[in-house]
Amino acid sequence: MGAKLFQQAAGIFDHLKTCVIGLINQEPTPDIAPETLGTLSVLMLAQAQEAFFRKTVRDTMRDAVVAKVANQAQDFYADALRLIQVDSMKDYWPKGWVSLVAGKQAYLHAMAEFYRSSNTTSRRHSTISSSNRRLRSHLKAPRVPPTLATTHTSP
């Protein structure tokens, strides 16, 4: 439910940026400037994707899926961080927001790498296990009869 609301908020901010700003007859205030609305839209998408990430973890989805969702969330946070730090706008954001967005971006990047490596490790473990099974089956295979091995003479 939370992710859906974040997505709707992103859509509203984007709609305000593209449609409503043109209808205002004066210079927009910083809170409804197109740059601010664009940043808020991206930030809402980042939070929605983070909510999806938490759901994938909670629902114990496959590691590859969790890694992809976390990676996309960290991409959104990286975009939001870049937009928050634009010179013309950075004075309008609370100082703690830069650290918070940067921290979330770093956290989700780390989680994407963690789940990507877990997926690789589990696949590697599966491959090793199947290789071990094949090796064991070959070791149990019938061997060369002892009579053939003892009758062979070296020159």
N, C-alpha and C positions, 0 to 999 in steps of 0.2 A: 504494500500500500504506500509506504513512504517513497519508494522509487518512482511510482506513478505520479505522486504529487510533485516531486522534484522535476520530473519531466514536463509536467504541465506548467510549472513555474518558469522553466526554461523557455517553453513555447510562448508564454505570455510576455516575458522580457524581450524575446526576439520579435514578437508582433509589435510591441511598443516601439522598438528600435526601427523597424522597417516601415510601419504604417502610420503610427500616431505622431511621431516626431515631425513629419511633414505637415501636419495640420496645425502645429503650434506657430503662432505669428510672431513670436519673440525668441530670443536666444535662450535655449533650454538651460535650466539650472544644472549643476554638476550631477545631481542625483538622477536626472533623466537624460543626461547626455548620451548620445549613441554609444560612446566608448564604455560608459558605465553599464548601460543595459546589455551590451555585448558581453562584457566581463561577467555580469551576474548570470546571464544565460549559460555561459560555459561553466561557471561555478556550480550551477544547479545540475547540469548534465554530469559533472564530476561526482557530485553527491549522489545522484541517482545511480550511477555506475558503481559507486562504492557500496551502496545498499544492495545491489545485485551481487557484488563480490561477497558480501557478508552472507547473503542467502546461499550462494553456491558452497561456501564453507560449511554453513549450518546444515545444509542438505547433503553433505558429503558427496558432492559430485566428483567426477573424474578430475584428476590433477591437471590434465591438459585444459579442461574447460575452465577451471578455477584460475589457472595461469593466464589464459586469454582475457578473461573478465578483469582480473587485477591489472593486467598490462594496459587495457583500454582505459580503466579508471585512472591509472597513473598518467596516461597521455592527456586526459582531460584536465587533471590537476596541473600538469606541466603547462598546458595552454593557459589555464586560469592564472597561474603564477606569473607567466610572461606578461599577460594583460594587466595584472594588478601592479606590476612594476614599471609600466609605461610612464615616462617622465611627466606627461601632462596630467596624469590621473593619480599617481601614487600618493599625493598629499591628501586625497579624499578618503583613503582607506585607513581603518584603524591599524596601528603599527603591528599589532599581534597577528593580523591576518596573513601577512607575508610569511611569517614563521609557521603558522598553522597550515597554510596551503603547501608550503615547502615540505613540512613534516609529513603530511598526508601523501604527497607525491613520492617522497623517499620511501615511506612505509609500503605503499602499494607496489612500487618498483621492486622492493626487496621481496614482497610476497609473491610477485609474479616470477621472480627468479627462483624462489624457493619451490614453488609448485611446479615450475618448468623442470627443475632438477629432480624433484620427486618423481615426476612422470618419466623422465629419462632413466632414473635409477630403477624404477619398478619395471620398465621395459627391459633394461639391461639385466635385471635379476631374472626376469621371465626367460630371456634368451639364454642366460647362463644355466638356468634350471633345465630348460629343454635340451641344451647341449650336454649337460650332465646325464640326463636320462638316456640320450642317444649313446653316449660313451658307455654307460653301464650296460645297455642292451648289447653293445658290441663286445664288451668283456665277457658277457654270459654266453656269447655265441659259441658254437662248437669249435674246438681247436683242431689243429692238424693232428691226425692220429699219430700216436707215438711210434708206430711201426714205420711210417714214412720218414719221420724225423731221424730215427736211428739207422735206417738203411742207407741214408745219404752219406756218402764219404767224400771227403775233400781231396783234391788232387795232390 
